[in-house]
Amino acid sequence: MCYKLTMKNKIQAFTLLEALIVIAVFSILMTMALPGMQSILRNNEITSRNNDLVTALQYTRSESIKLSDRVVLCASTSAMTAAPICSTTANDWLDGWVVFHDTNNDAVFTPGTDNLLKQFPSIASNQLTLRPAVLRAGDPQTIVGYVSFAPPRGEPMDINGTNQSGIFVFCIPGDNTKIRGVMMHTSGRIYSSRDSDTLGAHITCNSGI
């Protein structure tokens, strides 16, 4: 006698109530995780941009030493054009940077006279600010629209011979836990820091430095 075995598969679907519960739980979990994800993204953004500026400053200094002449890094709102214009304010550092061999020592890029060495695109972000600042409250501001490095050791020095040691500060406004600084020593040494004692207690994202 032969027996034929058959199996019935039961396919169970979510009920409407179960689906709503799953959606509600998922929404709660996403709401809890979102601030942490935003913090990670902000931290990555500010670290990446900080490293970009360190690279640009180090390149500018190395070219000055190599050429044994003044080389300038200036902020520019037209950095990626054929004839970029250097900014004269401290507000445009997010819009791009230009490195050039300043043959006539005026810290202004002159097409046909100065040699354009490198161009850096805008790093503008809705959640990021970048401004030059001083390490000690009350010190004169020597970094505005440009930084130049002079021979023979590649010291940061403006066209009037004033040392441009100081700091660039990256901020997410209202969040002092994300502050980053790119420091320039009088000798030309460049390094980054997030230590509040090193940056200076007067530098905060709330005050707009």
N, C-alpha and C positions, 0 to 999 in steps of 0.2 A: 504494500500500500504506500502510495506516495503522498507526501504532504507538501503543500506549497505555502511557504512562509511569506507573509507580506508585512511591511513596516509602514506605518503612517507617521510622517513628519508633521509635527505641529509647529506652525509659524506664529509666533506671538508678537504682536505689534504693541508699541506704546499706546496707552490710552491718552486722551487729550490732557487729562489731569496730570499724568506722569510726565508728559512732555513739558507742560508748563512748570512743573517743579524743577526739572533738569535745567530749563532755561533760567529760572530764577536763581538757582544755586550757581550756575555758571556766571551770571551777571554779577552776583555778589563777590565771587572769587576774582573776577576781572577788575572790579572796582577797588578791591583791596590791593591787587598787584600793580595797578596803574601808577600810583605815585612812586613806587620803587623802580619801575621801568623807566619813568621819566627822569628820575635821579641818575640812573646809570647812563642814559643817553646824554644828559647834560654834562656829566663828568667826562664822558668820552669826547664830546665836542670840544670842551674847553682845554682838555689835555692835548688833543690833536692840533688845535690852533696855536696853542702855546709852543708846541714843538716846531710848527711851521715858522714861527717868528725867530726862534732860536737858530734854526737852520739858515734863515735869511741873514741874520746878523753875523753869524759865524762866516758865512760865505763872503759877505761884504768886507769883513776884517781880513780874511785870508787874501782877498784880491788886493787890498791896500798894501799888505806886506809883500806880496808877489810883485806888484807893479812899482813898489817904492814911491807911491804917490797917494793923494787923497781919493778915496772911493766912498760914495754916498749911497745910503739907503733912504729913500724918501717915500712918504705916503703920497698916493696919487689916486684920484677918482677916475683917471683914464690910463691906468697902469698897463693894460694890454694893447694899447694902440701903438702905432708906429712912432708917434711923437708925444709921449706921455708928459703931462704937466705935473710938477711937484706941488704938493699942498703947502700952504703957509699956516695951517692951523693944526691943533691937536685932535681934531674931531674926525679925521678921515682915514685913520689907520686901518679900519676894517675894510676899506674900499679897494685895497691893493697896494703893492709896493714896487718900487723900481730901484735897481742897483745900477750905478753908472760910474765910470771913471771921470772924475770931475777935473778936467784938464785946466779950466780957468778959475778954479777955487771959489765958486760962488754958490755952491750947493743947490744949483738949479740946472736941470737937464736942458742942454742946448743942442738941438739936432744939428749934425754936421760939425760940431765942435767936440762935444763929449761923446764918449764911447759907451753905448748902452750894453750892459753886461748880462742882466737878467731881469725878467719881469715876473711878478707874482700876482695871481688873480685875487679878486675880492674874497674875503672870508666872512662877509656880512652874515649875521644871524639875528633873528628876532629876539633871541634870548641871551645875546652876548654883547659886551662892550669891551673896547680896548682903548686905553688912554695912557700916555706917558705920565709919570708922577715922580716925586722926589721921595727919598727914603726918610728924611728927617723933616718934620713940619717946620716951615719957615725958610728952608733952603730955596735958593733961586731955581726956577725951572729952566733947564738948559736944553731939554728935548721938547721940540714942538712939532714941526712938520718933517724933520729929517734927523738922521744920525750920520755923522761922517767919521771915518777912521783915517788917521794920518800916519805917515811913516816916521821913523823906521820900524816901530814895534806894533803898529796898528792900534794906537790909543784912540778912544772916542773923543773927538775934539771938533768943535764948530769952527766956522771960517774966521772967527775972531780970536781963536786960540784958547777958548774956554773949554775945559774938560766937560764932556757930556755924560759922565757917569750918572746913573740913575736907574729907573725901572719902568718897564711897561707892565701894566696891570690888566689882566683879563678878569672880567666879572660877569656874573649873572645877577642883575640888579635885585637887591633884596635878599640875596642868599650869600652870606659871608663864608659859608662852608665850602663854596666853590671857587673862591678867589685864588688866582694863580699869578705869579710874577716872573718876568724875565729880567734878570739883573745884569747890569753892565758895570763892572769894576773900573776904577780909574786906569788900570793897566790895560784894559781891553778884554779881560776875561768875561765870558758870557755864560750864565747858568740860570736855570729855572728854580723856583722855590714856591712852596705852598705854606711855608711856616709863617704864622702871623707875627712872631717876634722878629723874624728877618725882614718881612715886608714893611713893618712899621705899624704901630697901633692906630695911627691917624688915617690909614688907608682902609676904607671899607666900601663895599658895594652900595651901601645905603646912602652914603654921602656923595656919591658920584666922583670920588677921589678929587 
